[in-house]
Amino acid sequence: NVKETGEEIEVAAFVHETVMRAPVVSALAPTAGVYVDVTVGGGGHTEGILEAHPEARVIALDRDDTALLAAKERLSRFSDRVT
């Protein structure tokens, strides 16, 4: 649960289903390098990339602040490889 002062942002209420994660990650065949996820959503595809290769890094972007907070929470174990 993440809340901000002023306008409240509730991460626990954020629902995003990752679709086609396995085929997308398989098609990317992640290697060492930097990937840019411009619609990170809940972080599912980014998580797949980071799990697939220990030297992959991801720059994660989204217009939705709640999505960014949810992705940050989900990807916290990769904090040294995701921005």
GROMACS elastic network, one bead per residue, 0.5 to 0.9 nm:
[ bonds ]
;  ai    aj funct       b0    kb
    1     9     6  0.88244   500
    1    10     6  0.62117   500
    1    11     6  0.53951   500
    1    12     6  0.53014   500
    1    13     6  0.85649   500
    1    70     6  0.89624   500
    2     8     6  0.87128   500
    2     9     6  0.66204   500
    2    10     6  0.57314   500
    2    11     6  0.55011   500
    2    12     6  0.75821   500
    2    69     6  0.75085   500
    2    70     6  0.84367   500
    2    73     6  0.88267   500
    3     7     6  0.84858   500
    3     8     6  0.54995   500
    3    10     6  0.56129   500
    3    11     6  0.74926   500
    4     7     6  0.63622   500
    4     8     6  0.51299   500
    4     9     6  0.57819   500
    4    10     6  0.83179   500
    5     8     6  0.61429   500
    5     9     6  0.85348   500
    9    13     6  0.88272   500
    9    65     6  0.82631   500
    9    66     6  0.62749   500
    9    69     6  0.86417   500
   10    13     6  0.56148   500
   10    14     6  0.69984   500
   10    66     6  0.72865   500
   10    70     6  0.89978   500
   11    14     6  0.51363   500
   11    15     6  0.85993   500
   11    66     6  0.61977   500
   11    67     6  0.78216   500
   11    69     6  0.66096   500
   11    70     6  0.54791   500
   11    73     6  0.86329   500
   12    15     6  0.79816   500
   12    70     6  0.78775   500
   14    42     6  0.81404   500
   14    66     6  0.69053   500
   14    67     6  0.70624   500
   14    70     6  0.69879   500
   15    42     6  0.76935   500
   15    67     6  0.87951   500
   16    41     6  0.67124   500
   16    42     6  0.56327   500
   16    43     6  0.89352   500
   16    44     6  0.89567   500
   16    67     6  0.83266   500
   17    41     6  0.87585   500
   17    42     6  0.75063   500
   17    44     6  0.81000   500
   18    21     6  0.62802   500
   18    41     6  0.82801   500
   18    42     6  0.73671   500
   18    43     6  0.79696   500
   18    44     6  0.54843   500
   18    45     6  0.70717   500
   19    22     6  0.85935   500
   19    24     6  0.89794   500
   19    44     6  0.84455   500
   19    45     6  0.85987   500
   20    23     6  0.55717   500
   20    24     6  0.60478   500
   20    25     6  0.85643   500
   20    45     6  0.86503   500
   21    24     6  0.52763   500
   21    25     6  0.60838   500
   21    26     6  0.84148   500
   21    44     6  0.69294   500
   21    45     6  0.56772   500
   21    48     6  0.70447   500
   22    25     6  0.53022   500
   22    26     6  0.59435   500
   22    27     6  0.85075   500
   22    45     6  0.84932   500
   22    48     6  0.77171   500
   23    27     6  0.59760   500
   23    28     6  0.85361   500
   24    27     6  0.51274   500
   24    28     6  0.62118   500
   24    29     6  0.85950   500
   24    45     6  0.75632   500
   24    48     6  0.88900   500
   25    28     6  0.50832   500
   25    29     6  0.60604   500
   25    30     6  0.70862   500
   25    45     6  0.70244   500
   25    46     6  0.88761   500
   25    48     6  0.62144   500
   25    49     6  0.61032   500
   25    52     6  0.77924   500
   26    29     6  0.50747   500
   26    30     6  0.79091   500
   26    52     6  0.89990   500
   27    30     6  0.85212   500
   28    31     6  0.86493   500
   28    49     6  0.81891   500
   29    49     6  0.82739   500
   29    52     6  0.78798   500
   29    53     6  0.88416   500
   30    33     6  0.80242   500
   30    35     6  0.87444   500
   30    49     6  0.60111   500
   30    50     6  0.81433   500
   30    52     6  0.62455   500
   30    53     6  0.60336   500
   30    56     6  0.68496   500
   31    34     6  0.88661   500
   31    49     6  0.87708   500
   31    52     6  0.80194   500
   31    53     6  0.58568   500
   31    54     6  0.83956   500
   31    55     6  0.70468   500
   31    56     6  0.60654   500
   32    53     6  0.67079   500
   32    54     6  0.74453   500
   32    57     6  0.75217   500
   33    55     6  0.67372   500
   33    56     6  0.50580   500
   33    57     6  0.60742   500
   33    58     6  0.84181   500
   34    55     6  0.88516   500
   34    56     6  0.60635   500
   34    58     6  0.55607   500
   34    59     6  0.73171   500
   35    46     6  0.86296   500
   35    49     6  0.84364   500
   35    56     6  0.74153   500
   35    57     6  0.61538   500
   35    59     6  0.62589   500
   35    60     6  0.84583   500
   36    46     6  0.88159   500
   36    57     6  0.85831   500
   36    58     6  0.55596   500
   36    60     6  0.60125   500
   36    61     6  0.77564   500
   37    40     6  0.54851   500
   37    43     6  0.89412   500
   37    45     6  0.81664   500
   37    46     6  0.68890   500
   37    58     6  0.69062   500
   37    59     6  0.62032   500
   37    61     6  0.60888   500
   37    62     6  0.83013   500
   38    41     6  0.88985   500
   38    59     6  0.80440   500
   38    60     6  0.60615   500
   38    62     6  0.58961   500
   38    63     6  0.87895   500
   39    43     6  0.87398   500
   39    60     6  0.74210   500
   39    61     6  0.58778   500
   39    63     6  0.77653   500
   40    43     6  0.51178   500
   40    44     6  0.76379   500
   40    45     6  0.74082   500
   40    46     6  0.69231   500
   40    60     6  0.56886   500
   40    61     6  0.57881   500
   40    62     6  0.57215   500
   40    67     6  0.73907   500
   40    68     6  0.72303   500
   40    71     6  0.70242   500
   41    44     6  0.76937   500
   41    45     6  0.89041   500
   41    61     6  0.84458   500
   41    62     6  0.66183   500
   41    64     6  0.78060   500
   41    66     6  0.87504   500
   41    67     6  0.50063   500
   41    68     6  0.68214   500
   41    70     6  0.78879   500
   41    71     6  0.66713   500
   42    45     6  0.85184   500
   42    46     6  0.89297   500
   42    67     6  0.56796   500
   42    68     6  0.73749   500
   42    69     6  0.85612   500
   42    70     6  0.57251   500
   42    72     6  0.85130   500
   42    74     6  0.74232   500
   43    46     6  0.52466   500
   43    47     6  0.59023   500
   43    48     6  0.86103   500
   43    60     6  0.82827   500
   43    67     6  0.82109   500
   43    68     6  0.82713   500
   43    70     6  0.76224   500
   43    72     6  0.77891   500
   43    74     6  0.66677   500
   43    75     6  0.68745   500
   44    47     6  0.50743   500
   44    48     6  0.62764   500
   44    49     6  0.88058   500
   44    71     6  0.80735   500
   44    74     6  0.83915   500
   44    75     6  0.88454   500
   45    49     6  0.63105   500
   45    50     6  0.86851   500
   46    49     6  0.51130   500
   46    50     6  0.62089   500
   46    51     6  0.85387   500
   46    58     6  0.68327   500
   46    59     6  0.89149   500
   46    60     6  0.76384   500
   46    71     6  0.88301   500
   46    75     6  0.81296   500
   46    82     6  0.85535   500
   47    50     6  0.51552   500
   47    51     6  0.60322   500
   47    52     6  0.84994   500
   47    74     6  0.80663   500
   47    75     6  0.64838   500
   47    78     6  0.83290   500
   48    51     6  0.51032   500
   48    52     6  0.60290   500
   48    53     6  0.89330   500
   49    52     6  0.51319   500
   49    53     6  0.66916   500
   49    56     6  0.69805   500
   49    57     6  0.82797   500
   49    58     6  0.80717   500
   50    53     6  0.57220   500
   50    54     6  0.65019   500
   50    55     6  0.78467   500
   50    56     6  0.57392   500
   50    57     6  0.67864   500
   50    58     6  0.75897   500
   50    78     6  0.73976   500
   50    81     6  0.77763   500
   50    82     6  0.84641   500
   51    54     6  0.67860   500
   51    56     6  0.85561   500
   51    78     6  0.89987   500
   52    56     6  0.80129   500
   53    56     6  0.54417   500
   53    57     6  0.89105   500
   54    57     6  0.84821   500
   54    81     6  0.89430   500
   55    81     6  0.80175   500
   56    81     6  0.71438   500
   56    82     6  0.89784   500
   57    78     6  0.89514   500
   57    80     6  0.84748   500
   57    82     6  0.57345   500
   57    83     6  0.81999   500
   58    81     6  0.64137   500
   58    83     6  0.63927   500
   59    81     6  0.85477   500
   59    82     6  0.57961   500
   60    68     6  0.81185   500
   60    71     6  0.86050   500
   60    82     6  0.69357   500
   60    83     6  0.59780   500
   61    64     6  0.88913   500
   61    68     6  0.72383   500
   61    83     6  0.85753   500
   62    65     6  0.71620   500
   62    67     6  0.69367   500
   62    68     6  0.62391   500
   63    66     6  0.89751   500
   63    67     6  0.80823   500
   63    68     6  0.80995   500
   64    67     6  0.52131   500
   64    68     6  0.64224   500
   64    69     6  0.88480   500
   65    68     6  0.50316   500
   65    69     6  0.62752   500
   65    70     6  0.86330   500
   66    69     6  0.51217   500
   66    70     6  0.61446   500
   66    71     6  0.85394   500
   67    70     6  0.50332   500
   67    71     6  0.60106   500
   67    72     6  0.84361   500
   68    71     6  0.50761   500
   68    72     6  0.60057   500
   68    73     6  0.86048   500
   69    72     6  0.50108   500
   69    73     6  0.62710   500
   69    74     6  0.86667   500
   70    73     6  0.51809   500
   70    74     6  0.62049   500
   70    75     6  0.85686   500
   71    75     6  0.58630   500
   71    76     6  0.82326   500
   72    75     6  0.52091   500
   72    76     6  0.57883   500
   72    79     6  0.81691   500
   72    82     6  0.87404   500
   72    83     6  0.89263   500
   73    76     6  0.52730   500
   73    77     6  0.86159   500
   74    77     6  0.77587   500
   74    78     6  0.89979   500
   75    78     6  0.54555   500
   75    79     6  0.66340   500
   75    82     6  0.76654   500
   76    80     6  0.86535   500
   76    82     6  0.86177   500
   77    80     6  0.81281   500
   78    81     6  0.53997   500
   78    82     6  0.62115   500
   79    82     6  0.54914   500
   79    83     6  0.75029   500
   80    83     6  0.80590   500
